[in-house]
Amino acid sequence: MNCGAELTGATCEVCGLTIPAAEFALRKKLLNRTAIFLLGAIAFMFATGRFPPLEIDGILIFIGVLFFLTLGLAMLVERRAIRHKEVEALKRIYYGLVPVPWLLGALLIANGALDHGPRVDWHARVVSRFTIVGPLPSRRLVVDSWRIGHHFERVPVNRDDYDRFHPGDLVVVKVGDGLLSIPWVAGIDRD
Ligand SMILES: [Zn+2]
């Protein structure tokens, strides 16, 4: 449970821990990694607020599913450890998932901050707007889409822009291609 070696006796031959000591060490490690994972999720949310991708809702759904799968996996590893079952493989998968929100957040920041290409102005009309409540509230202006095959765009905006625009307003949405080809919203203005 602690070092990953096969247990042959009452104490581990590699790290020297007894079963209760190894269980304690594992649970402490799980807790620390979970804290790193949760901080990463918050950092990711800040990244989406700073350099919001145009397809932010799809990305948030993906991250949400990943978030609960990862936390579920941590709980499963802990339960199995309490019952002294094999945890090594699941533990490794869990440890592999912990940095994912940090990496995705860094990707989104790089995608926007290092994108020095031109911004494209898209003219659109605000159809409606909504707020997603939560620990970090998220706001969208729903506008007519400029893309073929799309009816609407749910443009992520900050609080000021959210308060400034109302249904019926004509706006210009500035979109960057993104360093990693993830289109992102660089700003919004009155047309
Ligand atoms: Zn050991």
Boltz pocket constraint, residues with backbone or C-beta under 6 A from the ligand:
constraints:
  - pocket:
      binder: B
      contacts: [[A, 1], [A, 2], [A, 3], [A, 4], [A, 5], [A, 12], [A, 13], [A, 14], [A, 15], [A, 16], [A, 17]]
      max_distance: 6.0
